[in-house]
Amino acid sequence: MSATARYDMVIVGGGMVGASLAISLAHSGLRLALIEAYAPGAESQPSYDDRAIALAYGTRRIFEATGVWPSLAELAEPIRDIHVSDRGHFGFTRLSAAEEGVPALGHVVTARELGHVLLHQMRQDASLEVIAPARVISFEDQGDQVRVEVERDGLMRSLECRLLVAADGGNSSIREQLDVPVQRWEYGQSAVVTNITPAQPHRNVAYERFTDSGPVALLPMTDQRCAVVWTVRDDQLDSTLALDDDAFLSAFQERFGYRLGRFLRVGRRAAYPLSLLRARKSVRGRVAVIGNAAHTLHPIAGQGFNLGIRDVAALAEVVDSVFRAGGDIGAAENLAVYEGWRSAEQRNVALATDALARLFSNPLVAVRLGRNLGLLAMDLLPGAKHPLARAAMGMLGRQPRLARGVPLG
């Protein structure tokens, strides 16, 4: 076994959230290590597949502040308007970038494209060591530091750090080993994802349509394609995935309608089970839990990754500030600042997405009437619509420096 390597921070998980945290602290002077189960650039990395990711405007500002956005901008299609409706009913509301005074409400990019940009950015940082492919065998919080045992290519290696960050996804082994209590709920639904080409141009409009089997999202992509997120009940999943291209296009056309004309082509399909997971605590000792390891959400409002990247911005600001002041970045009082900052939004967004998923799948006539009146009222009352737009852009509450577009340091 080699000598113990010492770092200020060790990040477990090199997906979109873990990589973004490493990049955000690239010029802080911290000694950083990132442990990832897949080799850099591996096509099998599950975080970097062909799923479309809706980046909120607040997420764009974080990427601008960390230097990621220039490489991402040409790959990301802007969302300038959002149209929300209840299929077969009168309620709808619209959000507009022009009304909010921003260039776009958000942008759409594939996870694979985002992964390539993040990987390239990480390679520019000499202060970051990427240990991959590797896995954490065990870790021990020793009070003044965390000791981490890592296996790579059959060899064991010991690391020590002031702060261990779990960014290892919804099935986080770090969170499980910490025995952090979690709230879990299986929705009995799966998201079928693909991309589709409509006959009419998308005009940079994103659509969210609520249906009796779950929400359907259609997001603008480059080359006049649209990303599809089609929520189906688990008992519908196998038959939906078994459809050939023509049958799939016909079935999705029936679900969505003809607002963009006839759908002409469809890409490969994949599916993901939908669940809610929320860790009751995001800090335990010298370990912080962020991103999907702390909260996995229903995709109904596209908030999952955006909530995680706001975790990144807040944690990076706390750590950078403490480190520059000569403090201990893993000390309880400093991590309590981070947890206090993020706990309310993590809870509120998880509850809001869960409530929306339940509300818009409720078949009761009175509930259906109430939600349609609510959608219509929101469209007619600018004072009600503005907070909704700010929330969709990730711009409510106290904003970290990175979310204001201001680099750390």
C-alpha positions as CSV (number, residue, x, y, z in Angstrom):
1,M,0.0,0.0,0.0
2,S,1.3,3.4,-1.0
3,A,1.8,6.3,1.5
4,T,-1.3,8.2,2.6
5,A,-2.1,11.1,0.3
6,R,-3.4,14.3,2.0
7,Y,-6.0,16.7,0.5
8,D,-8.2,19.5,1.7
9,M,-11.3,18.0,0.1
10,V,-12.1,14.7,-1.5
11,I,-15.2,14.5,-3.8
12,V,-16.8,11.1,-4.3
13,G,-18.6,11.0,-7.7
14,G,-17.5,12.6,-11.0
15,G,-20.9,13.1,-12.5
16,M,-22.3,16.5,-13.3
17,V,-22.5,17.8,-9.7
18,G,-19.2,16.4,-8.5
19,A,-17.3,17.7,-11.5
20,S,-19.0,21.1,-11.2
21,L,-17.9,21.3,-7.6
22,A,-14.3,20.5,-8.5
23,I,-14.3,23.1,-11.3
24,S,-15.8,25.8,-9.1
25,L,-12.9,25.5,-6.6
26,A,-10.2,25.2,-9.3
27,H,-8.5,28.5,-8.4
28,S,-9.1,28.4,-4.6
29,G,-5.7,27.0,-3.7
30,L,-7.3,23.9,-2.2
31,R,-5.8,20.5,-2.8
32,L,-8.6,18.5,-4.3
33,A,-9.2,14.8,-5.3
34,L,-12.1,13.4,-7.2
35,I,-12.9,9.7,-7.0
36,E,-15.0,8.4,-9.9
37,A,-16.1,4.8,-10.7
38,Y,-15.7,5.2,-14.5
39,A,-12.7,6.1,-16.5
40,P,-12.6,9.7,-17.7
41,G,-14.7,10.1,-20.8
42,A,-16.1,6.6,-20.6
43,E,-19.3,6.3,-22.7
44,S,-20.8,4.0,-20.0
45,Q,-20.7,6.8,-17.4
46,P,-24.5,6.9,-16.5
47,S,-24.5,10.7,-15.6
48,Y,-23.3,11.5,-19.2
49,D,-25.8,9.7,-21.4
50,D,-28.1,11.1,-24.1
51,R,-30.7,12.5,-21.7
52,A,-31.5,16.2,-22.3
53,I,-30.8,18.4,-19.3
54,A,-32.7,21.7,-18.9
55,L,-30.2,24.2,-17.4
56,A,-32.1,27.0,-15.6
57,Y,-30.9,30.5,-16.2
58,G,-29.4,30.6,-12.7
59,T,-27.4,27.5,-13.6
60,R,-26.1,29.3,-16.7
61,R,-24.8,32.1,-14.5
62,I,-23.0,29.6,-12.3
63,F,-21.3,28.1,-15.3
64,E,-20.4,31.6,-16.6
65,A,-18.7,32.4,-13.2
66,T,-16.8,29.1,-13.3
67,G,-15.6,29.5,-16.9
68,V,-17.7,26.6,-18.2
69,W,-20.2,28.5,-20.2
70,P,-18.1,29.6,-23.2
71,S,-17.5,26.0,-24.2
72,L,-21.2,25.0,-23.5
73,A,-23.0,28.0,-25.1
74,E,-22.9,26.7,-28.7
75,L,-24.2,23.3,-27.6
76,A,-27.1,24.6,-25.5
77,E,-30.4,25.7,-27.1
78,P,-32.1,28.6,-25.3
79,I,-35.6,28.3,-23.8
80,R,-37.2,31.7,-24.4
81,D,-40.8,30.7,-23.5
82,I,-42.5,28.0,-21.4
83,H,-46.0,26.8,-22.1
84,V,-47.7,24.8,-19.3
85,S,-51.1,23.1,-19.9
86,D,-53.4,20.4,-18.7
87,R,-54.2,18.0,-21.6
88,G,-57.8,18.2,-22.8
89,H,-58.7,21.0,-20.4
90,F,-58.8,24.8,-20.5
91,G,-56.1,25.7,-18.1
92,F,-52.7,27.0,-19.3
93,T,-50.0,29.5,-18.4
94,R,-47.0,30.9,-20.2
95,L,-43.7,32.2,-19.0
96,S,-41.5,34.5,-21.1
97,A,-37.8,35.4,-21.0
98,A,-38.7,38.8,-22.4
99,E,-41.1,39.5,-19.6
100,E,-38.5,38.5,-17.0
101,G,-35.8,40.6,-18.7
102,V,-33.4,37.7,-19.2
103,P,-31.9,36.4,-22.5
104,A,-33.4,32.9,-21.8
105,L,-35.3,31.2,-19.1
106,G,-32.9,28.3,-19.5
107,H,-31.0,26.2,-22.0
108,V,-31.2,22.5,-23.1
109,V,-28.1,20.4,-23.6
110,T,-27.5,16.6,-23.5
111,A,-25.9,15.2,-20.5
112,R,-23.2,13.7,-22.8
113,E,-22.3,17.1,-24.2
114,L,-22.2,18.7,-20.8
115,G,-20.0,15.8,-19.6
116,H,-17.4,16.4,-22.3
117,V,-17.2,20.1,-21.4
118,L,-16.9,19.4,-17.7
119,L,-14.2,16.8,-18.3
120,H,-12.2,19.2,-20.5
121,Q,-12.5,21.9,-17.9
122,M,-11.3,19.6,-15.1
123,R,-8.2,18.6,-17.1
124,Q,-7.1,22.2,-17.1
125,D,-6.9,22.3,-13.2
126,A,-3.4,21.2,-11.9
127,S,-4.6,21.3,-8.3
128,L,-7.2,18.5,-8.9
129,E,-6.3,14.9,-9.0
130,V,-8.9,12.6,-10.6
131,I,-8.7,9.1,-9.3
132,A,-10.5,6.9,-11.8
133,P,-11.7,4.3,-12.4
134,A,-11.8,3.7,-8.6
135,R,-14.2,3.1,-5.8
136,V,-14.4,4.0,-2.1
137,I,-14.0,0.8,0.0
138,S,-14.5,2.5,3.3
139,F,-14.0,5.8,5.1
140,E,-13.7,6.9,8.8
141,D,-14.4,10.3,10.3
142,Q,-11.6,10.6,12.8
143,G,-12.7,13.9,14.2
144,D,-10.0,16.2,12.9
145,Q,-9.9,14.5,9.4
146,V,-11.5,11.8,7.3
147,R,-9.6,8.8,6.2
148,V,-10.7,7.2,2.9
149,E,-9.7,3.8,1.6
150,V,-9.8,3.6,-2.2
151,E,-9.4,0.7,-4.6
152,R,-8.1,1.2,-8.1
153,D,-6.9,-1.5,-10.5
154,G,-6.8,-4.0,-7.6
155,L,-4.5,-1.8,-5.5
156,M,-5.5,-0.1,-2.3
157,R,-4.7,3.6,-1.5
158,S,-5.3,5.7,1.6
159,L,-6.4,9.3,1.4
160,E,-6.9,11.9,4.2
161,C,-8.9,15.1,3.9
162,R,-10.5,17.8,6.0
163,L,-13.8,17.4,4.1
164,L,-15.4,14.5,2.3
165,V,-18.2,15.4,-0.2
166,A,-20.6,12.7,-1.3
167,A,-21.7,13.5,-4.9
168,D,-22.3,9.8,-5.8
169,G,-25.9,9.9,-6.9
170,G,-29.2,8.7,-5.6
171,N,-27.8,5.3,-4.6
172,S,-25.0,7.0,-2.7
173,S,-22.9,4.5,-0.8
174,I,-21.4,7.3,1.3
175,R,-24.8,8.4,2.4
176,E,-25.8,4.8,3.2
177,Q,-22.6,4.2,5.2
178,L,-23.3,7.4,7.2
179,D,-26.8,5.9,7.9
180,V,-28.4,9.3,7.1
181,P,-32.2,8.9,7.4
182,V,-34.0,9.5,4.1
183,Q,-37.5,10.1,2.9
184,R,-38.3,7.9,-0.1
185,W,-41.3,7.5,-2.4
186,E,-41.7,5.5,-5.5
187,Y,-44.1,7.1,-8.0
188,G,-45.0,3.9,-9.9
189,Q,-43.9,5.9,-13.0
190,S,-41.0,6.0,-15.4
191,A,-39.7,8.7,-17.7
192,V,-39.3,7.6,-21.3
193,V,-36.7,9.9,-22.9
194,T,-35.7,10.5,-26.5
195,N,-35.4,13.3,-29.1
196,I,-37.9,14.0,-31.8
197,T,-38.1,16.1,-34.9
198,P,-41.4,18.1,-35.5
199,A,-42.7,19.4,-38.8
200,Q,-42.8,22.9,-37.4
201,P,-39.9,24.9,-35.8
202,H,-39.9,24.8,-32.0
203,R,-39.2,28.6,-31.8
204,N,-37.4,28.0,-28.5
205,V,-40.6,27.2,-26.6
206,A,-40.6,24.5,-23.9
207,Y,-43.9,22.7,-23.3
208,E,-45.0,20.9,-20.1
209,R,-48.3,19.1,-20.6
210,F,-50.0,17.3,-17.7
211,T,-51.8,14.1,-18.7
212,D,-53.6,11.3,-16.9
213,S,-50.5,9.1,-16.9
214,G,-48.1,11.9,-15.9
215,P,-46.5,15.0,-17.3
216,V,-45.0,15.2,-20.9
217,A,-42.2,17.7,-21.5
218,L,-41.0,18.8,-24.9
219,L,-37.9,20.9,-24.8
220,P,-36.2,22.8,-27.7
221,M,-32.8,21.4,-28.8
222,T,-30.3,22.3,-31.5
223,D,-30.9,21.4,-35.2
224,Q,-34.7,22.0,-34.6
225,R,-35.0,18.8,-32.6
226,C,-37.0,18.5,-29.4
227,A,-36.1,16.5,-26.3
228,V,-39.0,14.4,-25.0
229,V,-39.6,13.4,-21.4
230,W,-42.7,11.3,-21.4
231,T,-43.9,10.0,-18.0
232,V,-45.8,6.7,-18.2
233,R,-47.1,4.4,-15.5
234,D,-44.9,1.4,-14.8
235,D,-47.6,-0.9,-16.2
236,Q,-47.3,1.0,-19.5
237,L,-43.5,1.0,-19.8
238,D,-42.8,-2.2,-21.5
239,S,-45.4,-1.7,-24.2
240,T,-44.2,1.9,-24.8
241,L,-40.6,0.9,-25.2
242,A,-41.6,-2.0,-27.5
243,L,-43.2,0.4,-30.0
244,D,-41.3,0.8,-33.3
245,D,-40.5,4.4,-34.5
246,D,-43.8,4.9,-36.4
247,A,-46.0,3.6,-33.6
248,F,-44.0,5.6,-31.0
249,L,-44.5,8.8,-33.0
250,S,-48.2,8.1,-33.3
251,A,-48.6,7.4,-29.6
252,F,-46.7,10.4,-28.6
253,Q,-48.6,12.6,-31.0
254,E,-51.8,11.5,-29.4
255,R,-50.4,12.4,-25.9
256,F,-49.0,15.8,-26.9
257,G,-51.1,17.0,-29.8
258,Y,-50.3,19.0,-32.9
259,R,-49.0,22.3,-31.6
260,L,-45.8,21.6,-33.5
261,G,-47.4,19.9,-36.4
262,R,-46.8,16.2,-37.1
263,F,-43.7,14.5,-35.6
264,L,-41.4,13.2,-38.3
265,R,-38.5,11.3,-36.7
266,V,-37.6,9.9,-33.3
267,G,-34.2,8.9,-31.8
268,R,-33.2,6.1,-29.5
269,R,-35.4,5.6,-26.4
270,A,-34.4,5.0,-22.8
271,A,-36.4,4.9,-19.6
272,Y,-35.7,5.7,-15.9
273,P,-37.8,4.9,-12.9
274,L,-39.1,8.0,-11.0
275,S,-38.9,8.4,-7.3
276,L,-38.5,11.0,-4.6
277,L,-35.5,10.8,-2.2
278,R,-34.6,13.4,0.3
279,A,-31.9,13.1,2.9
280,R,-33.0,14.4,6.3
281,K,-29.5,15.7,6.9
282,S,-27.0,16.9,4.3
283,V,-24.1,17.1,6.7
284,R,-22.8,14.6,9.2
285,G,-19.4,15.1,10.8
286,R,-16.9,16.1,8.2
287,V,-19.0,14.7,5.3
288,A,-21.4,16.8,3.1
289,V,-24.0,15.2,0.9
290,I,-24.9,17.1,-2.3
291,G,-26.8,16.7,-5.5
292,N,-28.8,13.6,-6.2
293,A,-27.2,11.9,-3.1
294,A,-29.1,14.5,-1.0
295,H,-32.3,14.8,-3.1
296,T,-33.6,12.9,-6.1
297,L,-36.8,14.6,-7.6
298,H,-39.6,13.9,-10.0
299,P,-38.6,15.6,-13.3
300,I,-42.0,17.4,-13.4
301,A,-40.4,20.9,-13.4
302,G,-36.9,20.1,-14.5
303,Q,-35.4,21.1,-11.1
304,G,-33.2,18.1,-10.2
305,F,-29.8,19.0,-11.6
306,N,-30.4,22.7,-11.1
307,L,-31.1,22.1,-7.4
308,G,-27.8,20.2,-7.2
309,I,-25.8,22.8,-8.9
310,R,-27.1,25.4,-6.4
311,D,-25.8,23.0,-3.7
312,V,-22.4,23.3,-5.5
313,A,-22.5,27.1,-5.6
314,A,-23.3,27.4,-1.9
315,L,-20.8,24.8,-0.7
316,A,-18.0,26.2,-2.9
317,E,-18.6,29.7,-1.5
318,V,-18.6,28.5,2.2
319,V,-15.5,26.4,1.6
320,D,-13.6,29.1,-0.3
321,S,-14.4,31.7,2.3
322,V,-13.3,29.5,5.2
323,F,-10.1,28.4,3.5
324,R,-9.0,31.9,2.5
325,A,-9.5,33.0,6.1
326,G,-7.3,30.1,7.3
327,G,-10.1,28.1,8.8
328,D,-11.0,24.4,8.8
329,I,-13.3,23.7,5.9
330,G,-14.6,20.5,7.5
331,A,-15.3,22.0,10.9
332,A,-18.9,21.5,12.2
333,E,-19.6,25.2,12.6
334,N,-18.6,25.9,9.0
335,L,-20.6,23.0,7.5
336,A,-23.6,24.1,9.6
337,V,-23.5,27.3,7.6
338,Y,-23.8,25.4,4.4
339,E,-26.6,23.1,5.7
340,G,-28.5,26.1,7.1
341,W,-28.2,27.8,3.7
342,R,-29.5,24.9,1.6
343,S,-31.9,23.0,3.8
344,A,-35.0,25.1,3.2
345,E,-34.7,25.2,-0.6
346,Q,-33.9,21.5,-0.8
347,R,-37.0,20.8,1.3
348,N,-39.3,23.2,-0.5
349,V,-38.3,22.2,-4.0
350,A,-38.7,18.5,-3.2
351,L,-42.1,19.1,-1.6
352,A,-43.3,21.4,-4.5
353,T,-42.3,18.9,-7.2
354,D,-44.0,16.1,-5.3
355,A,-47.1,18.1,-4.8
356,L,-47.3,19.0,-8.5
357,A,-46.9,15.4,-9.5
358,R,-49.7,14.4,-7.2
359,L,-52.0,17.3,-8.0
360,F,-51.8,16.9,-11.8
361,S,-52.4,13.1,-11.7
362,N,-55.5,13.4,-9.5
363,P,-58.6,12.5,-11.6
364,L,-61.2,14.0,-9.3
365,V,-63.4,16.6,-11.2
366,A,-63.1,19.2,-8.4
367,V,-59.4,18.9,-8.3
368,R,-59.1,19.1,-12.1
369,L,-61.3,22.2,-12.1
370,G,-59.3,23.8,-9.4
371,R,-55.9,23.3,-11.0
372,N,-57.1,24.6,-14.4
373,L,-58.5,27.7,-12.8
374,G,-55.2,28.1,-11.0
375,L,-53.2,27.8,-14.2
376,L,-55.5,30.3,-16.0
377,A,-55.3,32.8,-13.0
378,M,-51.6,32.6,-13.0
379,D,-51.5,33.4,-16.7
380,L,-53.7,36.4,-16.2
381,L,-52.0,37.8,-13.1
382,P,-48.4,38.9,-13.7
383,G,-47.8,39.3,-9.9
384,A,-48.4,35.6,-9.5
385,K,-46.5,34.6,-12.6
386,H,-43.2,36.4,-11.8
387,P,-42.4,34.3,-8.6
388,L,-43.1,31.2,-10.6
389,A,-40.6,32.3,-13.3
390,R,-38.0,33.2,-10.8
391,A,-38.3,29.8,-9.1
392,A,-38.1,28.1,-12.5
393,M,-34.9,30.0,-13.2
394,G,-33.4,29.1,-9.8
395,M,-33.3,32.8,-8.7
396,L,-35.4,32.8,-5.5
397,G,-33.9,33.3,-2.0
398,R,-30.3,34.1,-1.1
399,Q,-28.1,33.7,-4.1
400,P,-24.5,32.4,-3.9
401,R,-21.8,34.5,-5.6
402,L,-21.5,32.0,-8.4
403,A,-25.3,32.2,-9.0
404,R,-25.0,35.9,-9.4
405,G,-22.3,35.3,-12.0
406,V,-19.5,36.4,-9.7
407,P,-16.3,34.2,-9.6
408,L,-15.0,33.1,-6.1
409,G,-11.9,34.6,-4.7
